[in-house]
Amino acid sequence: MHVTGCRYGINLAQGVLELHSLGILILNLKPFNVILNENDQAILGDFGIPSLLIDSSFLSTGMDKRLGTPNYMAPEQWEPEVRGPISFETDSWGFGCTIVEMLTGNQPWYGCPVGRIYQSVVEKHEKPNVPSGLPSSVENILSGCFEYDLRNRPLMVDILSVFQRFVYIFYSI
């Protein structure tokens, strides 16, 4: 399962990097928005809509805390004016949540009300649990995705590199 999850991680990281190269932030990366094609490759779907709303008048209605799905939102998504800015590293958090869920089958903060998720992520600085048994490089990069300060999170190019290296080593053995 770890190899499959890492292979999907490569597909997702490549897709995120391509969108980032076009200036598109995803801000709602989650397994529900991942599609498997006929070649068993993970493809992003339903992306970038929250980033289109960032500069709109829609935000003045108080919906800024809804630019994403709470279970996958980085701290700065909850309060961009305080913890921001929203950036490419914001998508690293969602990527980490997505891969952790794909590896474990458990959604981060499953069943918790939105207020409790906010309290866990923003106030208590809690992080989703990275499963044990992963290669240390993969475990470390996923843990890095959950750094509270976005400046300390890995860039998607670094995430991609770690996942590619693991899959390459696995298939070379």
C-alpha positions in Angstrom: 0.0 0.0 0.0 2.8 2.4 0.8 4.2 2.1 -2.7 0.8 2.6 -4.3 0.2 5.6 -2.0 3.6 7.1 -2.9 3.0 6.4 -6.6 -0.3 8.4 -6.3 1.6 11.0 -4.4 3.9 11.4 -7.4 0.9 11.9 -9.7 -0.7 14.4 -7.4 2.5 16.3 -6.7 3.1 16.6 -10.5 -0.4 17.8 -11.0 -0.1 20.4 -8.2 3.2 21.6 -9.6 1.7 22.1 -13.0 -1.2 24.1 -11.6 1.2 26.1 -9.5 3.3 26.9 -12.6 0.1 28.5 -14.0 -0.4 30.5 -10.8 -3.3 28.3 -9.6 -3.6 27.5 -5.9 -5.8 24.4 -5.2 -6.8 25.1 -1.6 -9.2 22.1 -1.5 -6.9 19.2 -2.1 -8.6 16.1 -0.7 -9.1 12.4 -1.8 -12.6 13.2 -2.9 -11.1 15.5 -5.6 -8.8 12.8 -6.9 -9.7 10.6 -9.8 -8.0 7.4 -10.9 -7.7 7.0 -14.7 -7.7 3.8 -16.7 -3.9 3.6 -16.2 -4.3 3.7 -12.4 -2.8 7.2 -12.2 -4.2 9.8 -9.8 -5.5 12.9 -11.4 -6.7 16.1 -9.8 -10.3 17.2 -10.3 -12.3 20.1 -9.0 -9.3 22.4 -8.3 -8.6 26.0 -8.0 -12.2 27.2 -7.3 -11.4 28.5 -3.8 -8.4 30.5 -5.2 -10.8 32.3 -7.6 -12.8 33.5 -4.7 -10.0 35.0 -2.7 -10.2 38.4 -4.3 -14.0 38.4 -4.8 -16.6 40.3 -2.9 -17.9 36.9 -1.8 -15.3 37.0 1.0 -17.0 40.0 2.6 -19.9 37.7 3.4 -17.8 35.9 6.0 -17.2 32.8 3.8 -13.4 33.2 3.9 -13.3 30.4 6.4 -14.9 28.1 3.9 -12.3 28.3 1.2 -11.6 24.6 1.4 -12.9 21.6 3.3 -12.2 22.0 7.1 -10.6 18.6 7.5 -7.9 19.5 5.0 -7.4 23.2 5.6 -4.1 24.7 6.7 -4.0 27.2 9.6 -3.6 30.2 7.2 -6.8 29.2 5.4 -8.8 29.6 8.5 -7.5 33.2 9.1 -5.6 34.4 6.1 -5.4 38.0 7.4 -3.7 36.7 10.6 -1.8 33.6 9.6 -1.4 34.2 5.9 -0.6 34.7 3.3 -2.3 31.9 1.4 0.5 30.4 -0.8 1.7 27.4 -2.6 2.8 26.0 0.7 -0.8 26.0 1.8 -1.4 23.3 -0.8 1.4 21.3 0.9 -0.8 20.9 4.0 -3.7 19.6 1.9 -1.4 17.3 0.0 -0.2 15.8 3.3 -3.7 15.3 4.6 -4.7 13.6 1.3 -1.8 11.2 1.3 -2.2 10.4 5.0 -5.9 9.6 4.3 -5.0 7.5 1.3 -2.5 5.5 3.3 -4.6 5.0 6.4 -8.2 5.2 5.2 -8.8 7.8 8.0 -9.9 11.3 7.3 -8.1 13.9 9.4 -10.4 15.0 12.2 -13.1 12.7 11.0 -16.5 13.4 12.6 -15.3 16.5 14.4 -17.5 19.7 14.1 -15.9 22.6 12.2 -15.3 24.6 15.4 -13.3 21.7 17.0 -11.2 21.3 13.8 -10.5 25.1 13.9 -9.5 24.8 17.6 -7.3 21.7 16.9 -5.5 23.2 13.9 -5.3 26.9 14.6 -5.3 27.2 18.4 -3.7 23.9 19.5 -1.4 23.5 16.5 -2.4 19.8 16.2 -1.4 17.8 13.2 -2.8 14.8 11.4 -1.0 11.6 12.4 1.5 10.4 9.8 1.4 6.6 9.8 4.4 4.6 11.0 6.2 2.1 8.9 6.9 4.6 6.1 10.4 5.1 4.8 11.9 7.9 7.0 12.2 10.3 4.0 8.5 10.0 3.2 7.5 10.2 6.9 9.7 13.3 7.3 8.3 15.1 4.2 4.7 14.3 5.2 5.4 15.6 8.8 6.8 18.7 7.2 3.6 19.3 5.3 1.9 19.9 8.7 4.3 22.6 10.0 2.1 25.3 11.5 4.2 28.1 9.9 3.8 27.8 6.2 7.4 29.0 5.6 8.6 25.8 7.2 6.6 23.5 5.0 8.2 21.7 2.0 7.7 23.0 -1.5 5.8 20.7 -3.8 9.0 20.1 -5.9 10.7 18.7 -2.7 7.7 16.5 -2.0 7.8 15.2 -5.5 11.5 14.5 -5.3 11.1 12.4 -2.1 8.2 10.4 -3.4 10.0 9.7 -6.7 13.2 8.6 -5.0 11.3 6.2 -2.8 9.4 4.6 -5.7 12.6 4.5 -7.8 14.5 2.7 -5.0 11.5 0.3 -4.4 11.3 -0.8 -8.0 15.1 -1.0 -8.3 15.4 -3.6 -5.6 
